[in-house]
Amino acid sequence: MTILEGSVQQNGVAVNFSSRGHNGVAIPVFAWGPHSEDFVGTYENTELSDKIRRLIR
């Protein structure tokens, strides 16, 4: 999943999936900036959109 753009004021994030196949494979995640501590480690790739949604609510 790639974050294309986002707005805190509009409470939204535009994303796009980089492949057509999606599964629960574990992927390493690295982040920096506000709430980066919420995105460090290894996650199932389908879990990341839920994490992003929780943060922008």
C-alpha positions as CSV (number, residue, x, y, z in Angstrom):
1,M,0.0,0.0,0.0
2,T,1.3,3.4,-0.9
3,I,0.0,6.6,0.7
4,L,-0.6,9.1,-2.2
5,E,-1.7,12.1,-0.2
6,G,-3.5,13.0,3.0
7,S,-5.0,15.9,5.0
8,V,-5.4,16.2,8.7
9,Q,-7.9,19.1,8.2
10,Q,-10.1,17.0,5.9
11,N,-9.5,13.8,8.0
12,G,-8.6,11.7,4.9
13,V,-5.9,9.7,3.3
14,A,-5.7,8.5,-0.3
15,V,-3.9,5.2,-0.8
16,N,-3.2,2.8,-3.7
17,F,-2.2,-0.8,-3.6
18,S,1.0,-1.6,-5.5
19,S,-0.1,-5.1,-6.5
20,R,-3.3,-6.9,-7.3
21,G,-2.7,-9.7,-4.9
22,H,-3.2,-9.1,-1.2
23,N,-2.5,-11.5,1.6
24,G,-1.5,-11.6,5.3
25,V,2.3,-11.9,4.6
26,A,4.4,-10.2,7.3
27,I,6.3,-7.1,6.1
28,P,8.8,-4.9,7.9
29,V,7.6,-1.3,8.5
30,F,9.8,1.7,9.1
31,A,8.4,5.2,9.8
32,W,9.4,8.6,10.9
33,G,7.5,11.7,12.0
34,P,4.4,12.0,14.2
35,H,3.1,8.6,15.5
36,S,6.0,6.8,13.9
37,E,6.3,4.7,17.0
38,D,2.9,3.2,15.9
39,F,4.5,1.9,12.7
40,V,7.7,0.2,13.7
41,G,8.1,-3.5,13.5
42,T,6.7,-6.3,11.4
43,Y,3.0,-6.4,10.5
44,E,0.7,-8.3,8.2
45,N,0.3,-6.1,5.2
46,T,-3.5,-6.0,5.5
47,E,-3.2,-4.6,9.1
48,L,-1.6,-1.3,8.0
49,S,-4.8,0.4,6.6
50,D,-6.6,-0.3,9.9
51,K,-3.7,1.3,11.9
52,I,-3.9,4.4,9.6
53,R,-7.6,4.7,10.0
54,R,-7.4,4.5,13.8
55,L,-4.9,7.4,13.8
56,I,-6.9,9.8,11.6
57,R,-10.1,9.4,13.5
